[in-house]
Amino acid sequence: MAQITVWGDFKVNKTDNLNLSGGLQLLLNQSEINILNFEAPVRSNAKAIRKSGPNISQSPDGIKWLEDRGYNLISLANNHAMDFGEDGLRKTIKLFQNAQVMGAGTWKEAYKMHVITTADGIRIGFLAATHCEFGTMVDKTKDQYGCAWCQHPDFEKLILQKKDVDYLVIFNHGGVEYMDMPLPEWRMLYKKWIDLGADAVIASHPHVPQGYEIYNGKPICYSLGNFCFQMENVKHNHWFESMCCVLNVEKNGKNNFTIYPVYYNAETNYIDTNYSMDFKKHLDWLNETLEDEKAYMKYVDKFVVELYGHYKGLLARGGWLAKVFTKEFLKGIIEGFKKEHVYNCLNCESHRWAIVRALRLKFDI
């Protein structure tokens, strides 16, 4: 049997006095493979790209901090990996010495199944990808550099290569930020991946934990949340709370699936097991809601309708749907009506699915 741990999003401004509890370190020590999403490229002199949303970077010291604690498989497939272009991503990849990276680089590197053979001889395959934002590779050209797109036909072909391994884990980066539940489209896609051969689908990106469920005997975690994401002006009550997914895998493909709640204390810079009963109740509510189709759809519909105003603002700032002298219109003037806002709303499936669902509800289509 081999143990795998999968953790959420990681972005640190500095690692001074950043500590991990003994219990979580023991969990890492007991696992052969420890995975997380490295959310942003390291700080460098690379030039920021023009995009919708912030360009973020993180301390280069974070890489050594992770490797010293046993993280040995890193996903770079996310919507910030290319915030500072090819130069920024290359410099980040180069700094990893003791951990493999996946989901980013050249086309061949990004769209590649990473296979690790454990001490017990179990061949475990890993795939990493992201939804379609800036830096996601969708056109197969020789000179392209960036992240794997989770809905490209080449990615689906990799899942069908499950026959080459005993167990297949997919780590995806996608969803709507700050949404406590996955969109129905993500649920359908992740279940499709299980049907194609994946043994576990685990996701990140929304910056908050979402629910998890067992489908055909295989675990699906819709969002692990932020493992450690240092940022001011936090926008959600569960920003510092996350889940660690623990998989105990046997050669016959069977697995034991466990969730460890995790909490990052931004004041003390300490990461520990989350002992909060309120968080346990929140996770229970998430999972119970996923099992109740009526309650689940009620939550989804309410959320996307409320979110529609945010998307209207982004479209207005890009020059669409703009009413003169509104706050969004004035922001658009200041920004020069960035077309990137319009492009991202339509290009990224998470945003597009939410917008279309909201429009159907608002106009009874």
Secondary structure, DSSP 8 states (H G I E B T S, - for coil): -EEEEEEEEEE-S--TT-EE-HHHHHHHHT-SEEEEEE-S-B--S------SS----B-THHHHHHHHTT--EEE--STTTTTTHHHHHHHHHHH-SSSEEESEEEHHHHS--EEEE-TT--EEEEEEEE-S-TTEE-S--TT-EEEEBTTSHHHHHHHGGGGGSSEEEEEEE-S-TT-SS--HHHHHHHHHHHHHT-SEEEEE-SSS---EEEETTEEEES--BEEEE--SS--STTTTEEEEEEEEE-TTS-EEEEEEEEEEETTTTEEEE---HHHHHHHHHHHHHHH-HHHHHHHHHHHHHHHHHHHHHHHHHTTSS--TTSHHHHHHHHHT--HHHHHHHHHSHHHHHHHHHHHHHHHT-
